[in-house]
Amino acid sequence: MLPLESWTLGESSGITQGAIWQYSCLSRANITSLNRSANSYTMTVKVPQMWHKLPVNLTELCIDTTLRCGQSFRWRKFGDEWRCTLHGRILSLRQDPECVRYKATWPTHRPEVNKQCQADDTEALLRHYFNLDVDLGSLYKQWSDVDPNFRKKAPTFTGVRILNQDAWEALVAFICSSNNNISRISQMVHKLCIHYGPLLGHIDTEAFHDFPEPAALTGKGVEAHLRELGFGYRAKYIADTARMVAHDKPSGWLESLRNPESPAFGGASSDQDLQAAYKQAHDELLTLKGVGPKVADCVCLMGLGWGESVPVDTHVWQIAQRDYKFGKKSKTFNKVMYDAVGDHFRVLWGKYAGWAHSVLFTADLKQFAEQAAVKGEDATAVQVKEETIESNGVTTKRKRVTTVKAEVKTEVKVEDAEDAEGLALALPIKRRRTRQTRSGG
């Protein structure tokens, strides 16, 4: 029995009834029902499980860690599947030790486009998105050779790689990250998509929207609406930045800030002074509302291909002080210390310093604490029991030593971890609060 997936396609998405009927002709789906109401079509289709393999092992990519360590905030987990919209399709991902299995669901089909005749670029998209042209195993070895702290923690957190996200999405998401935690950032980004992003369709009862373009967030009522949705002071930053990107900056401005030598963008050698180009990209981002040094570095690292970019918030500052004995005499964290921490890690880890930083950031997150404590090993405990034995009217006591294996649960569901995160923030314990935040711009 094939699963049923229900897609609702509205006029705002540019989908016509003719497009729906064309979809019914495709060999990969059959329409079982079609209803029209209020300028939208609800189509229930039988979709075969067309899973494809992307050969990549857990050493090179662990999606369960990478997708929930504070980089991207739109991936949602349903059972053993991760789902998100990317480039006009709904992506579903699963992983086993030797490969990532993926499926692309295409809810929109314009009449003039025949998807059967068009090559499926989903594998190329995933390779681009997960930066799979970068040999992560070699980088882990390089960092482990020069850094004892990284060498100690890396075996527990293999496969953590930097995503190559859309720069605009990364910009808005990290504006939301100011003084916030992963769970609440995810909620805010989800609200942006629901209220301002185009609806691509439904899988079962779950709606999937793409991320809104800058122009969609430039209306007069956007700031007030975002405040109603719980964005607080970030509402003004998002609305102002959207207007600047959509109207004040030249077309393609964000893309012009990319690292020209990043493998994600072709990896061509450049005559530019890359250190100066990175600084220029960082400074350009600082002209936007709600963007401080940390947010700018997050966008540089995760949206523009600048691997040497090291976002430093209070959490990373604590790692630098605790594990690298950095700035012990400094009681304040300011711009001078921000630059000093970033430069320290760039010297230590090289041009992919931001990638190494992300591994250690992940290792310190609360939801991965059990994984850090135990990595697939059975803990053992020695129990000594005293037994009383009666024989021929004589009572004697003896001790029996036994070894007991303790079961340790190492898997943490993201939903439960995020709920725990939100609860922890309500507690008056500053350290717990900072251990799970992407704080401060």
N, C-alpha and C positions, 0 to 999 in steps of 0.2 A: 504494500500500500504506500503510495507516494504521499509525502507531507503536503498539507494545504498551506498556502501562503496567500494572505489577503493584501492587496495593494490598493490604496485610494489615490487616484490621480486627479488633481484639480486643474481648472483652467489656468490658475496662476503658474502652474508648472509648465505650461505650453504644450500639454498633451491633449490630443484630440481623440474623438471616438475612432477615427480612421486609424490612428496610431495603435489604439488598443486592438482593433481587429487585425492589424498587421501582426501584432505580437502573437495573436492566436494561431497564426500560420507557422510559427517557428516550431521546429521539431522538439525543442526542449521544454515546451509547456503547452497545456491544453486548458482553455477557459472552461470552468465548470459553472460559473454564474457571472452575470454582469448586471449591475444595477446602476441607475442614474438618478441622482438627487442633488439638489442645491449646487449645481455647477460642478459636480464631481462624479467620477465613475469609480465604483468599487468593484474590483475584479478579483475573483478567487480562482487561482490557478493551481494545477498540479505541477510541481517542479521536481524533477529528478535530482538526486543528491550528486551533483557533478563536482566532486571534490578532486582537486588537482594537487600534485606534490611539488613543493619547493624544497629541494634538497639542501638542508642546512641543519647541523646538529646543535645540541644544547650548549656546546662550548662556544659556538659562534653567535647564537641567538637564543635567549630564553624569553618567550613572549610573556609568560606569567609574571616575570619580574620587570621586564622592560616597559610593559604597558601600564604598570601601576606604581612606578617609582617617581611620579611627579614631573613627567615630561609632557605627555599627552593626556587630555582630560575628557575625551569623547568616547573612548572604547568602553563598551559595556559587556559584562560576562553573563552568558545564558548557559547554565550547565557547564559543559566543557568547551563551549565556543566563545570566542571574543568577536564582537561585531561593532562595526563603525562604517560611516559613509566616507568614501574617498573618491574624488574625481567622478562624480555622477553615478556611483554604484554603491551597493551595500556589500561590504566585505565581511565574510565569516572566516575565522581562523581557528584551527586546532593544531596541537603539537604533540608529536611523539619523539622519542630520542633521536631519530635520524632525519626527520623532516617536519616542515610546517605544511599542513594541509589547508587549502584555501578554496573558497567558493565565492564567485561574484554574482550577485543578484542584480539584474538590470530591470528596474521597474518602468523605465521610460524609453520609448521607442518612437522616434519621429517618423512619419510616413515616408520621408525621402531617404531614410537610412535603413539599410538591411544589415543587421548585426551578423547574420550568417556569413555575409561576404566580407566582413570586417575582422581583421585579426584581433584576437583578444590580447590586450596589452596588460592584463592584470599581473602576470608574473613580473614583467618589467617594472610595473608600478610598485610592487612589493619590494623588489630589490632596491629600487630607488628610495622608498620610504624607510626601509630598515638599514640603509647604508651598507648593503652587503658586499660592495666592492672593497670595503676595508677589512683587512685580515685581523680580526679581533684577537685570535690566539697569539699572534706575534706581538701585538701591543701589550697583552697581559704579561708575556714573558719579559718584554722590555721594561715595563714598569716594575715588575717583581725583582728584576736584577738590580735596580737602583734604589728601591724603596722597601725596606723590611716590613713596614706597616701594611703596605699594599700586598706584599707577598703573604702575609699572615691571613688577610681577609679574602683575598681573591678566590681561593679554591671553593669557598662557600657561595660566591656570587659570580659564577661564570655566565657568559652570554648576555651581559648588560651592555647594550650599545646605544649610542645616541641616534635618535630618530631624525629623519630629514623631513620636517614638517613644512607646511605652507607658512611662509613668513608672516602673513597677515593674521592667520589663526594663532600662531605662536605669540605674536605681539599682543593681541587682545587677551588671550588666556593668561599671560603673565602680568598684564595690568590687573587682572582679577586676583592674582596671587598675592598682592600686597597685603601683609598682615593677615594671612589666611592659611587654611589647611587644605590638603588634597581633596578631601571629601566635599568641602564647600566650594572650592574652585570648580570641581566637576559639576556640581549642581548649577552654578552660575553659567558655565559654558553650555550646559544642556538647555537652560532657559533661553539663552541667546539663540540657539538653534531652533527651538520650538517656536519662538515668537517672531524670529526674523529670517530664519534660514528656509530655503525651499524644501518642501516635503518630497522626498524621493519615493516613499511608499511605506508599507507595513510588512513585517514578517510576523505571522500570527497576529497578536494584538499590539505589538510594539511598533510605534511610529519611528521613522528614521528620517531626520532632516540633515541637509548639508550645512556647512558653516556659512553664515551670512557674509556677503561681500561688503566692503566699506560703505558703498552707497546706500545699502539697506539700513544702516545705522545713522543716517544723517538727517532724518526727519525732525521737525520741531518738537514733537512730543517724546522723542526717544529717551532723553535724560530723565524726564519725570516718570516714564513708564519703567525704566530700569530701577529707579529708586523704589517704586512700588513692588518690584520683583525681588527686592532685598539686596541690591548692589551697593547701597550706601554711597559714600563719596566717590566710589569707582565709576558710578554712572556718568558723572560729568567727564571724567577722563576718557571713557570709552567713546562718548558722543563727540567730544572735541577732537580726539585722535582720528575718528572715522571721517570727520569733515576735513581735517588736514590732509589725510591720505587720499581721500576721494576728490577733493577740490583744489587744495593748495599745492600739493606736491605733483611733479610731472608724472605722467603715465609710466608705469614700470619702475618707479623710484625705489620701492623696497627691493625688487629683484636686482637692481643695479648695485646693491650693497653686498651681494654674495661674494664669497671667496672664490676667485676664478680658478684656483688650483684644487678645490675640493673635488674628490672623485664623484660626488653626487651631481656636480655641475660640469662634468666633462673631464676634469682633472688636467686641463692643458697647462703647460708651463707658462708663466707670466713674467714679464719684465718689471712688473710693479714691485715696489717695496712692500711686501706683504704685511710686515709689522705696522707700517704707516697706513696701509689700506684697512687693516682690522681696526685700528684706532679711529680712522675716519668713519667707518661704518658705525662704530660704537657712538661716536660723537653725534652723528646724524640722527641716530635714534633718540638721543637725549633731547632733541628739539621737540619731541612729541609730549603731549600732556600725559602725566601719570607714569612717565618712564624715567627711572633713575638708573644708576650704574648696574644694579643686579638684573633688573628687567631687560636692559639693553644687552647684557651679556647672555641672558637666556635666549633672546631672539637671535643673537649672533651665533650661538652654539647650535641651537635646535631648529633654526629656520633659515640660516644664511651660510651654513657650512664652515664656520670659523671654529675648527676643532681646538684651537688654543685658548678659546674664551672660557674663563672660569667664573661662573656666577658665585658671588660670595655674599651669603646672608649671615644672620647671626648663628644659624646652625653650622654652616661651614666654618665660620670663625671659631666656634667651639671645638670643631674637629682639629683645626690648625693649632689651637692652643693646647688641647689635650694630647694629641698624638704626635705633633711635630714641634712642641715646645716653642711655639711661635708667639712673639709679642707678649710674653708673660708680664712684662712691666707695664703694659698698656692697659688702662682701665676703661678706655673708651674705644668704640669702633667707629672710625670716621673714614673719609675718603682716602686719606694717606694710608691708613691700615688696609683699606679695601684693595688699593693698588698693590701694596706690598705683599699681601697674601696671594693675589693672583700671579704676580711676578715670581714669587717663591715656587709655586706649583708649576709654572711654565718652565722654569729652569730645571726643576726636578724631573718632570714627566715629558717635556718636549711639546711638539706641535699638536699633539692630541691630548693635552693636559685636561681639557674639559671632559673628555671621555673618562679618564682615570678618576677625576673628581666625582663623576656621576656614580661610579662603582662604590666609592667610599661613602657618598651621601646615601645611597641605597642601603648599604650595610648598616647604617646608623638609624634607619627609620624604624619606628616602633613595630609596624606590622611584620617586619622581617626579623624581629628579635629572636624568635624561636629557631628560625633557619640559621641564624648566626651562631646560636649556642650549640646546636646539634645538626650535623649534616649527614643524614642517612645512616647514622651509627646508633646502635642500641646501647643505651647507658646501662651499666651494671651496678648492682648494689650487693653488698655482703651482709647477710642477716645471720645473727647468732641466736639460736633458740636453746633454751634450757629445758631438758626433758626429765620427768620423774619416772623411774622404772621400778616396779615391784617384782621381786623374784624370790620365791621360797621364804616369804615373810620378811625379806630384807629390802629396804627402800634405798635406792641409790639415785644420784643425779648425775647427768652428763650433758655436755654441750654439743650441739650439732651445728656445723657451719654450712650454709647454703649460699649459692650465688643466684641472684634473681635478676632477670632482664627487665628493665623498665621500658614500657612503650612510650615513645615520645612523638607527639604529633608535630610534624614539621611543615605541613601545608596549611596556609592561612587563606581562607576565602576572602577575596577583596571586599565583598559586601560587608562581612562581619568586621574586617579590619577597619574599614572606613567608619562603621558605626562606633566602634571602640574609640577611634580617633576623635570623633565629635564629642563623645562622652568625656574623654580625657581633657579636652579643652575647657570643659566646665569646671574642672577641679582646680583649686588654688595652688597648683604645683607648677612653678615656672619652668622647671627643667622638662617635665613631660610635655608641656605645651610647645616648647621650642624644638623638641626632638621630631616633630612631625609637621613642621610648617615650611612653606616656601615663602618666607616672610620678607617684608621690606623691599621697596623698589630702589 
